[in-house]
Amino acid sequence: MRYSTSRSWNKKKKNILSILNSGIASQPGYISSGSMLGVGAYFARLDEVGKSMQYADQFLLVAEVATGKEYKLSAPCDGRKLLISNPEYQSVHCVAGPYLRHDEYCIYHDNQIKVKYLIQIKPTTEEIK
């Protein structure tokens, strides 16, 4: 299954270039936005790309993500700690509900992520105004 994530091109050109060269880091040294499921790489399904678009300025990354056995949650918590105590799971899936409008997936190992596409987003005329 393919998932999407985003990075701001205007503010983080070096990050985009680094991701294209090295992949998405599941344990980044710098966290630019929240970490409600712990430090990891966050993804949304392509049919919920609106979640990733909340963080995108001009570009959207599409990746293949091996979620493996998912630890499903209905509320935010530190997923990395959950997986340490439950090693049979390979990712955390926080299901949309009272805490989230969109499902979110958090991956904690780089080898579960493969960047496939970089999509340029062109603003509509109304967004330019």
DSSP file with accessible surface (Angstrom, degrees, kcal/mol):
  #  RESIDUE AA STRUCTURE BP1 BP2  ACC     N-H-->O    O-->H-N    N-H-->O    O-->H-N    TCO  KAPPA ALPHA  PHI   PSI    X-CA   Y-CA   Z-CA
    1    1 A M              0   0  149      0, 0.0    64,-1.3     0, 0.0     2,-0.4   0.000 360.0 360.0 360.0 144.5    0.0    0.0    0.0
    2    2 A R  E     -A   64   0A  89     62,-0.2    44,-1.1    60,-0.0     2,-0.3  -0.780 360.0-172.6-100.8 144.4    1.2    3.5   -0.7
    3    3 A Y  E     -AB  63  45A   7     60,-3.4    60,-3.2    -2,-0.4     2,-0.3  -0.862  12.9-133.9-128.8 161.9    1.1    6.3    1.8
    4    4 A S  E     +AB  62  44A   0     40,-3.3    40,-2.2    -2,-0.3     2,-0.3  -0.884  21.4 170.0-121.1 151.6    1.9   10.0    1.7
    5    5 A T  E     -A   61   0A   9     56,-2.6    56,-2.0    -2,-0.3     2,-0.3  -0.913  18.8-142.8-144.1 169.8    3.8   12.3    3.8
    6    6 A S  E     -A   60   0A   6     -2,-0.3     2,-0.3    54,-0.2    54,-0.2  -0.965  14.5-173.3-141.2 156.8    4.8   15.9    3.3
    7    7 A R        -     0   0   58     52,-0.7     2,-0.5    -2,-0.3    50,-0.5  -0.987  36.2-108.7-143.1 147.0    7.6   18.4    3.8
    8    8 A S     >  -     0   0    5     -2,-0.3     4,-1.7    48,-0.2     8,-0.2  -0.647  22.5-162.8 -80.6 119.8    7.6   22.1    3.1
    9    9 A W  T  4 S+     0   0   56     -2,-0.5     4,-0.3     2,-0.2    -1,-0.2   0.922  87.5  52.1 -68.7 -43.7    9.9   22.9    0.1
   10   10 A N  T  4 S+     0   0   93      1,-0.2     3,-0.3     2,-0.2    -1,-0.2   0.904 121.7  29.7 -61.0 -42.6   10.2   26.6    0.9
   11   11 A K  T  4 S+     0   0  165      1,-0.2    -1,-0.2     2,-0.1    -2,-0.2   0.706 130.2  33.8 -91.8 -22.4   11.3   26.1    4.5
   12   12 A K     X  +     0   0   49     -4,-1.7     4,-2.1     1,-0.1     3,-0.3  -0.238  60.6 143.3-135.1  47.4   13.1   22.8    4.3
   13   13 A K  H  > S+     0   0  114     -4,-0.3     4,-2.3    -3,-0.3     5,-0.2   0.905  80.0  52.5 -55.4 -41.2   14.8   22.5    0.9
   14   14 A K  H  > S+     0   0  179      1,-0.2     4,-2.4     2,-0.2    -1,-0.2   0.880 107.1  52.7 -63.9 -37.2   17.7   20.7    2.5
   15   15 A N  H  > S+     0   0   64     -3,-0.3     4,-2.7     2,-0.2    -1,-0.2   0.922 109.1  48.7 -65.0 -43.3   15.3   18.2    4.1
   16   16 A I  H  X S+     0   0    1     -4,-2.1     4,-2.7     2,-0.2     5,-0.2   0.948 113.2  47.0 -61.5 -47.7   13.6   17.3    0.8
   17   17 A L  H  X S+     0   0   90     -4,-2.3     4,-1.9     1,-0.2    -1,-0.2   0.911 112.9  49.6 -62.1 -40.5   17.0   16.9   -0.9
   18   18 A S  H  X S+     0   0   63     -4,-2.4     4,-3.3    -5,-0.2     5,-0.4   0.919 111.2  49.2 -63.7 -43.2   18.2   14.7    2.0
   19   19 A I  H  X S+     0   0   14     -4,-2.7     4,-2.8     1,-0.2    -2,-0.2   0.923 110.3  50.6 -62.9 -43.2   15.1   12.6    1.9
   20   20 A L  H  < S+     0   0   77     -4,-2.7    -1,-0.2     1,-0.2    -2,-0.2   0.862 119.0  38.6 -64.3 -32.6   15.4   12.1   -1.9
   21   21 A N  H  < S+     0   0  138     -4,-1.9    -2,-0.2    -5,-0.2    -1,-0.2   0.859 136.4  14.1 -82.6 -38.1   19.0   11.0   -1.4
   22   22 A S  H  < S-     0   0  101     -4,-3.3    -3,-0.2     1,-0.3    -2,-0.2   0.498 101.6-116.0-120.2 -11.0   18.7    9.0    1.8
   23   23 A G     <  -     0   0   28     -4,-2.8     2,-0.4    -5,-0.4    -1,-0.3  -0.268  50.7 -43.3  95.9 175.0   15.0    8.3    2.4
   24   24 A I        -     0   0    6     86,-0.2     2,-0.5    -2,-0.1    89,-0.1  -0.689  57.7-131.0 -83.9 130.4   12.7    9.3    5.3
   25   25 A A        -     0   0   45     -2,-0.4    15,-0.1     1,-0.1    -2,-0.1  -0.683  12.1-162.7 -85.2 126.7   14.3    9.0    8.7
   26   26 A S  S    S+     0   0    2     -2,-0.5    -1,-0.1     1,-0.3    -2,-0.0   0.627  93.6  39.1 -81.6 -12.5   12.1    7.3   11.3
   27   27 A Q  S    S-     0   0  122     13,-0.1    -1,-0.3    -3,-0.0    81,-0.1  -0.568  86.3-172.3-131.9  68.4   14.3    8.8   14.1
   28   28 A P        -     0   0   45      0, 0.0     3,-0.1     0, 0.0    -4,-0.0  -0.263  27.5-137.4 -66.1 149.4   15.0   12.3   12.9
   29   29 A G  S    S+     0   0   94      1,-0.1     2,-0.4     2,-0.0     0, 0.0   0.733  94.0  41.0 -74.2 -21.5   17.4   14.4   14.8
   30   30 A Y  S    S-     0   0  162      0, 0.0     2,-0.6     0, 0.0    -1,-0.1  -0.989  70.9-154.5-130.7 133.3   15.0   17.4   14.4
   31   31 A I        -     0   0   74     -2,-0.4     4,-0.1     1,-0.1     3,-0.0  -0.938   9.6-177.5-110.7 116.0   11.2   17.3   14.8
   32   32 A S  S    S+     0   0   51     -2,-0.6     2,-0.3     2,-0.1    -1,-0.1   0.677  70.4  16.7 -88.6 -20.1    9.5   20.1   12.8
   33   33 A S  S    S-     0   0   60      1,-0.3    22,-0.0     0, 0.0     0, 0.0  -0.868 104.7 -44.7-141.2-178.8    6.0   19.3   13.9
   34   34 A G        -     0   0   63     -2,-0.3    -1,-0.3     1,-0.1    -2,-0.1   0.358  29.5-154.9 -48.1 171.6    4.3   17.2   16.6
   35   35 A S    >   +     0   0   56      4,-0.1     3,-2.1    -4,-0.1    -1,-0.1  -0.335  31.0 153.9-143.0  55.5    5.1   13.8   17.8
   36   36 A M  T 3  S+     0   0   59      1,-0.3    41,-0.5    42,-0.1     3,-0.1   0.716  81.4  39.5 -65.6 -19.5    1.8   12.6   19.2
   37   37 A L  T 3  S-     0   0    0      1,-0.5    42,-1.1    39,-0.2    43,-0.8   0.124 126.6 -93.2-110.8  18.3    2.7    8.9   18.6
   38   38 A G    <   -     0   0    6     -3,-2.1    -1,-0.5    40,-0.2     2,-0.4  -0.252  68.6 -34.4  93.5 173.3    6.3    9.3   19.6
   39   39 A V  S    S+     0   0   51     -3,-0.1     2,-0.3    -2,-0.1    -4,-0.1  -0.548  94.0 100.9 -71.0 122.3    9.4   10.1   17.5
   40   40 A G  S    S-     0   0   10     -2,-0.4     2,-0.5   -15,-0.1    68,-0.2  -0.963  76.8 -67.4-176.6-173.7    8.9    8.4   14.2
   41   41 A A  E     -D  107   0B   3     66,-2.7    66,-2.5    -2,-0.3     2,-0.4  -0.890  48.6-146.8-101.2 127.0    7.9    8.9   10.5
   42   42 A Y  E     +D  106   0B  45     -2,-0.5     2,-0.3    64,-0.2    64,-0.2  -0.768  20.1 175.8-101.7 140.5    4.3    9.8   10.1
   43   43 A F  E     -D  105   0B   5     62,-2.5    62,-2.6    -2,-0.4     2,-0.3  -0.944  18.2-156.4-140.3 157.1    2.1    8.8    7.1
   44   44 A A  E     -B    4   0A   0    -40,-2.2   -40,-3.3    -2,-0.3    60,-0.1  -0.939  35.7-101.2-126.7 152.3   -1.5    9.0    5.8
   45   45 A R  E >   -B    3   0A  46     -2,-0.3     3,-2.0   -42,-0.2   -42,-0.2  -0.373  33.6-115.0 -66.2 154.5   -3.1    6.7    3.3
   46   46 A L  G >  S+     0   0   75    -44,-1.1     3,-1.2     1,-0.3    -1,-0.1   0.827 117.3  60.1 -62.9 -30.4   -3.4    8.2   -0.2
   47   47 A D  G 3  S+     0   0  120      1,-0.3    -1,-0.3     2,-0.1     3,-0.1   0.544 109.5  44.9 -76.6  -1.3   -7.2    8.2    0.0
   48   48 A E  G X> S+     0   0   39     -3,-2.0     3,-1.9     1,-0.1     4,-0.6  -0.232  70.2 140.1-125.9  41.0   -6.7   10.5    3.0
   49   49 A V  H <>  +     0   0   52     -3,-1.2     4,-2.4     1,-0.3     3,-0.2   0.737  55.6  80.9 -62.1 -18.6   -4.1   12.8    1.4
   50   50 A G  H 3> S+     0   0   34      1,-0.2     4,-0.9     2,-0.2    -1,-0.3   0.840  86.5  58.8 -55.8 -32.2   -5.8   15.8    3.0
   51   51 A K  H X4 S+     0   0   26     -3,-1.9     3,-0.8     1,-0.2     4,-0.3   0.955 109.3  41.5 -62.3 -49.0   -3.9   14.9    6.2
   52   52 A S  H >X S+     0   0    6     -4,-0.6     3,-1.9    -3,-0.2     4,-0.6   0.865 106.2  64.3 -67.8 -33.3   -0.5   15.2    4.5
   53   53 A M  H 3< S+     0   0   71     -4,-2.4     3,-0.5     1,-0.3    -1,-0.2   0.743  86.9  71.6 -65.3 -20.2   -1.7   18.3    2.6
   54   54 A Q  T << S+     0   0  102     -4,-0.9    -1,-0.3    -3,-0.8    -2,-0.2   0.760 108.7  34.5 -62.7 -23.0   -2.0   20.1    6.0
   55   55 A Y  T <4 S+     0   0  103     -3,-1.9     2,-0.3    -4,-0.3    -1,-0.2   0.452  99.8  97.6-110.3  -5.3    1.8   20.1    6.1
   56   56 A A     <  +     0   0   14     -4,-0.6   -48,-0.2    -3,-0.5     4,-0.1  -0.669  35.8 172.2 -92.7 140.8    2.7   20.6    2.4
   57   57 A D  S    S-     0   0   71    -50,-0.5    -1,-0.2     2,-0.3   -49,-0.1   0.767  83.6 -20.9-102.5 -62.0    3.5   23.8    0.7
   58   58 A Q  S    S+     0   0   65    -51,-0.3    63,-3.8     1,-0.2     2,-0.4   0.576 124.4  49.3-123.8 -19.4    4.6   22.9   -2.8
   59   59 A F  E     - C   0 120A  27    -52,-0.5   -52,-0.7    61,-0.3     2,-0.4  -0.965  51.7-164.8-134.2 147.5    5.6   19.2   -2.7
   60   60 A L  E     -AC   6 119A  11     59,-2.6    59,-3.2    -2,-0.4     2,-0.4  -0.992  15.2-144.4-128.4 130.8    4.2   15.9   -1.4
   61   61 A L  E     -AC   5 118A   0    -56,-2.0   -56,-2.6    -2,-0.4     2,-0.5  -0.824   9.1-159.0 -94.7 136.7    6.2   12.8   -1.0
   62   62 A V  E     +AC   4 117A   5     55,-2.9    54,-3.1    -2,-0.4    55,-2.2  -0.964  18.3 178.0-114.8 131.1    4.6    9.4   -1.7
   63   63 A A  E     -AC   3 115A   0    -60,-3.2   -60,-3.4    -2,-0.5     2,-0.5  -0.931  33.6-122.7-132.0 153.4    6.1    6.4   -0.1
   64   64 A E  E     -AC   2 114A  72     50,-3.0    50,-2.4    -2,-0.3     2,-0.5  -0.858  35.7-165.6 -90.0 129.7    5.6    2.6    0.1
   65   65 A V  E     - C   0 113A  10    -64,-1.3     2,-1.1    -2,-0.5    48,-0.2  -0.982  18.8-149.7-125.7 124.2    5.3    1.8    3.8
   66   66 A A        +     0   0   59     46,-2.7    -2,-0.0    -2,-0.5    47,-0.0  -0.792  20.9 174.8 -89.5  96.8    5.6   -1.7    5.2
   67   67 A T        -     0   0   18     -2,-1.1    23,-0.4     1,-0.2    -1,-0.2   0.753  13.7-176.5 -76.9 -23.2    3.3   -1.3    8.3
   68   68 A G        -     0   0   48     -3,-0.1     2,-0.5    22,-0.1    -1,-0.2  -0.275  61.9  -1.7  59.8-147.1    3.6   -5.0    9.2
   69   69 A K  S    S-     0   0  106     19,-0.2    21,-2.7     1,-0.0    22,-1.2  -0.646  85.1-142.5 -77.0 120.8    1.4   -5.9   12.2
   70   70 A E  E     -e   91   0B  45     -2,-0.5     2,-0.8    19,-0.2    22,-0.2  -0.723   8.3-143.3 -93.3 133.6   -0.2   -2.6   13.3
   71   71 A Y  E     -e   92   0B  59     20,-2.8    22,-2.5    -2,-0.4     2,-0.4  -0.849  29.6-146.5 -88.0 110.6   -0.8   -1.6   16.9
   72   72 A K  E     +e   93   0B 131     -2,-0.8     2,-0.3    20,-0.2    22,-0.2  -0.698  20.7 179.9 -90.4 134.2   -4.2    0.2   16.6
   73   73 A L  E     -e   94   0B  24     20,-2.5    22,-2.9    -2,-0.4     4,-0.0  -0.905  27.5-161.8-126.0 155.6   -5.0    3.1   18.9
   74   74 A S  S    S+     0   0   87     -2,-0.3    25,-0.5    20,-0.2    26,-0.2   0.393  83.4  37.5-113.8  -1.2   -8.0    5.4   19.2
   75   75 A A  S    S-     0   0   32     24,-0.1    -1,-0.2    23,-0.1    20,-0.1  -0.991  95.1 -90.8-145.9 149.1   -6.1    8.1   21.1
   76   76 A P        +     0   0   52      0, 0.0     2,-0.3     0, 0.0   -39,-0.2  -0.277  55.2 142.4 -61.4 142.1   -2.5    9.5   20.9
   77   77 A C        -     0   0   48    -41,-0.5     2,-1.3    -4,-0.0     3,-0.1  -0.943  63.0 -69.2-164.5 171.7    0.3    8.0   23.0
   78   78 A D     >  -     0   0   61     -2,-0.3     4,-1.5     1,-0.2   -40,-0.2  -0.552  45.9-176.1 -74.7  96.6    4.0    7.2   22.6
   79   79 A G  H  > S+     0   0    0     -2,-1.3     4,-2.5   -42,-1.1     5,-0.2   0.824  77.0  63.1 -64.2 -33.5    3.8    4.4   20.1
   80   80 A R  H  > S+     0   0   51    -43,-0.8     4,-1.6     1,-0.2    -1,-0.2   0.945 105.9  45.8 -59.0 -43.9    7.6    3.8   20.2
   81   81 A K  H  > S+     0   0  146      1,-0.2     4,-1.6     2,-0.2    -1,-0.2   0.892 110.2  54.9 -65.8 -38.1    7.3    2.9   23.8
   82   82 A L  H  X S+     0   0   35     -4,-1.5     4,-0.8     1,-0.2    -1,-0.2   0.910 108.3  48.2 -60.0 -43.1    4.3    0.7   23.1
   83   83 A L  H  < S+     0   0   18     -4,-2.5     6,-0.2     2,-0.2    -1,-0.2   0.816 104.7  59.1 -71.9 -28.6    6.2   -1.3   20.4
   84   84 A I  H  < S+     0   0  132     -4,-1.6    -1,-0.2     1,-0.2    -2,-0.2   0.927 113.4  38.5 -63.5 -40.9    9.2   -1.8   22.7
   85   85 A S  H  < S+     0   0   84     -4,-1.6    -1,-0.2     1,-0.2    -2,-0.2   0.571 124.1  42.6 -86.3  -6.9    6.9   -3.6   25.2
   86   86 A N    ><  +     0   0   41     -4,-0.8     3,-2.0    -5,-0.1    -1,-0.2  -0.608  67.4 171.8-133.8  71.2    5.0   -5.3   22.4
   87   87 A P  T 3   +     0   0  100      0, 0.0    -1,-0.1     0, 0.0    -4,-0.1   0.600  66.7  77.7 -66.2  -7.8    7.6   -6.5   19.9
   88   88 A E  T 3  S+     0   0   89      2,-0.0     2,-0.3     0, 0.0   -19,-0.2   0.648  85.8  76.7 -74.8  -9.8    5.2   -8.4   17.8
   89   89 A Y    <   -     0   0   58     -3,-2.0   -19,-0.2    -6,-0.2   -21,-0.1  -0.755  56.2-171.6-101.3 147.8    4.0   -5.1   16.2
   90   90 A Q        +     0   0   73    -21,-2.7    18,-0.6   -23,-0.4     2,-0.3   0.473  67.9  12.0-114.4  -8.6    5.9   -3.1   13.6
   91   91 A S  E     -eF  70 107B   0    -22,-1.2   -20,-2.8    16,-0.1     2,-0.4  -0.977  66.7-117.0-158.6 169.1    3.9    0.1   13.4
   92   92 A V  E     -eF  71 106B   0     14,-2.1    14,-2.6    -2,-0.3     2,-0.5  -0.955  18.6-166.3-116.9 134.6    1.3    2.2   15.1
   93   93 A H  E     -eF  72 105B   9    -22,-2.5   -20,-2.5    -2,-0.4     2,-0.7  -0.962   5.0-161.6-121.1 108.5   -2.1    3.0   13.4
   94   94 A C  E     -eF  73 104B   0     10,-2.8    10,-2.3    -2,-0.5     2,-0.2  -0.848  20.4-139.9 -93.1 115.4   -4.0    5.8   15.2
   95   95 A V        -     0   0   54    -22,-2.9     4,-0.2    -2,-0.7     5,-0.2  -0.539  20.3-103.4 -81.6 139.1   -7.6    5.5   13.9
   96   96 A A  S    S+     0   0   36     -2,-0.2     5,-0.2     5,-0.1    -1,-0.1  -0.242  70.8 105.3 -58.0 144.8   -9.7    8.6   13.1
   97   97 A G  S    S-     0   0   40      3,-2.6     3,-0.2     5,-0.1    -1,-0.1  -0.897  84.4 -19.3 174.7-143.4  -12.2    9.4   15.8
   98   98 A P  S    S+     0   0  127      0, 0.0     3,-0.1     0, 0.0   -23,-0.1   0.779 138.2  39.2 -63.4 -24.9  -12.7   11.9   18.5
   99   99 A Y  S    S+     0   0  155    -25,-0.5     2,-0.4    -4,-0.2    -3,-0.1   0.726 121.4  34.5 -95.8 -25.3   -9.0   12.8   18.6
  100  100 A L        -     0   0   19     -5,-0.2    -3,-2.6    -3,-0.2    -1,-0.2  -0.990  51.7-156.7-134.9 143.0   -8.2   12.7   14.9
  101  101 A R  S    S+     0   0  206     -2,-0.4     2,-0.3    -5,-0.2    -5,-0.1   0.723  88.7  32.8 -83.3 -26.2  -10.0   13.6   11.7
  102  102 A H  S    S-     0   0   35     -7,-0.1    -1,-0.1   -52,-0.0    -5,-0.1  -0.962  90.9-102.3-129.5 149.5   -7.7   11.3    9.6
  103  103 A D        -     0   0   18     -2,-0.3     2,-0.4    -7,-0.1   -58,-0.2  -0.376  38.9-160.5 -61.7 147.7   -6.0    8.0   10.3
  104  104 A E  E     - F   0  94B  14    -10,-2.3   -10,-2.8   -60,-0.1     2,-0.4  -0.989   7.8-158.3-133.4 145.5   -2.3    8.3   11.0
  105  105 A Y  E     -DF  43  93B   9    -62,-2.6   -62,-2.5    -2,-0.4     2,-0.5  -0.965   4.4-160.6-120.7 138.0    0.4    5.7   10.8
  106  106 A C  E     -DF  42  92B   0    -14,-2.6   -14,-2.1    -2,-0.4     2,-0.4  -0.982   4.0-164.7-123.0 129.5    3.8    6.0   12.6
  107  107 A I  E     -DF  41  91B   0    -66,-2.5   -66,-2.7    -2,-0.5   -16,-0.1  -0.919   9.1-172.5-114.2 138.5    6.8    4.0   11.5
  108  108 A Y        +     0   0    3    -18,-0.6     2,-0.4    -2,-0.4    -1,-0.1   0.362  65.2  64.8-116.2   4.4    9.8    3.6   13.7
  109  109 A H    >   -     0   0   99    -19,-0.2     3,-1.9     1,-0.1     4,-0.1  -0.992  67.2-143.9-134.0 128.6   12.3    1.8   11.4
  110  110 A D  G >  S+     0   0   91     -2,-0.4     3,-2.0     1,-0.3   -86,-0.2   0.822  97.3  66.9 -57.1 -34.9   13.8    3.3    8.2
  111  111 A N  G 3  S+     0   0  147      1,-0.3    -1,-0.3     3,-0.0     3,-0.0   0.529  92.1  63.3 -71.4  -0.1   13.8   -0.1    6.4
  112  112 A Q  G <  S+     0   0   21     -3,-1.9   -46,-2.7   -47,-0.1     2,-0.4   0.393  95.5  73.0 -97.2   2.5   10.0    0.0    6.4
  113  113 A I  E <   +C   65   0A  22     -3,-2.0     2,-0.4   -48,-0.2   -48,-0.2  -0.964  50.3 175.1-127.3 130.2    9.9    3.1    4.2
  114  114 A K  E     -C   64   0A 125    -50,-2.4   -50,-3.0    -2,-0.4     2,-0.2  -0.942  26.0-138.0-134.6 112.9   10.7    3.6    0.5
  115  115 A V  E     +C   63   0A  36     -2,-0.4   -52,-0.3   -52,-0.3     3,-0.1  -0.518  28.5 169.6 -68.5 130.2   10.1    7.0   -1.1
  116  116 A K  E     +     0   0A  70    -54,-3.1     2,-0.3     1,-0.3   -53,-0.2   0.761  54.2  15.9-110.3 -41.0    8.5    6.4   -4.5
  117  117 A Y  E     -C   62   0A 115    -55,-2.2   -55,-2.9     2,-0.0     2,-0.5  -0.982  46.6-152.6-141.9 150.7    7.4    9.8   -5.8
  118  118 A L  E     -C   61   0A  62     -2,-0.3     2,-0.5   -57,-0.2   -57,-0.2  -0.995  24.9-164.1-119.2 118.6    7.8   13.5   -5.3
  119  119 A I  E     -C   60   0A  77    -59,-3.2   -59,-2.6    -2,-0.5     2,-0.4  -0.916  11.6-141.1-110.2 128.2    4.6   15.4   -6.5
  120  120 A Q  E     -C   59   0A 115     -2,-0.5     2,-0.6   -61,-0.2   -61,-0.3  -0.743  15.2-148.2 -86.7 134.0    4.6   19.1   -7.1
  121  121 A I        -     0   0   36    -63,-3.8    -2,-0.0    -2,-0.4    -1,-0.0  -0.895   5.9-157.4-105.3 122.7    1.4   20.8   -5.9
  122  122 A K        -     0   0  166     -2,-0.6   -64,-0.1     1,-0.0   -63,-0.0  -0.871  20.8-124.2-100.7 127.8    0.2   23.8   -7.9
  123  123 A P        -     0   0   75      0, 0.0     2,-0.1     0, 0.0   -65,-0.0  -0.333  23.4-117.2 -68.9 149.8   -2.0   26.2   -6.0
  124  124 A T     >  -     0   0   81      1,-0.1     4,-1.3    -2,-0.0     3,-0.4  -0.365  32.7-101.1 -76.3 166.4   -5.4   27.0   -7.5
  125  125 A T  H  > S+     0   0  106      1,-0.2     4,-1.2     2,-0.2     3,-0.4   0.905 124.2  53.7 -57.0 -38.9   -6.2   30.6   -8.5
  126  126 A E  H  4 S+     0   0  163      1,-0.2    -1,-0.2     2,-0.2     3,-0.1   0.857 105.4  53.3 -66.6 -33.6   -8.2   31.1   -5.2
  127  127 A E  H  4 S+     0   0  130     -3,-0.4    -1,-0.2     1,-0.2    -2,-0.2   0.786 103.8  57.2 -72.1 -26.0   -5.2   29.9   -3.1
  128  128 A I  H  <        0   0  123     -4,-1.3    -1,-0.2    -3,-0.4    -2,-0.2   0.854 360.0 360.0 -73.4 -33.2   -2.9   32.4   -4.7
  129  129 A K     <        0   0  197     -4,-1.2    -3,-0.0    -3,-0.1    -4,-0.0  -0.062 360.0 360.0 -62.6 360.0   -5.1   35.4   -3.8
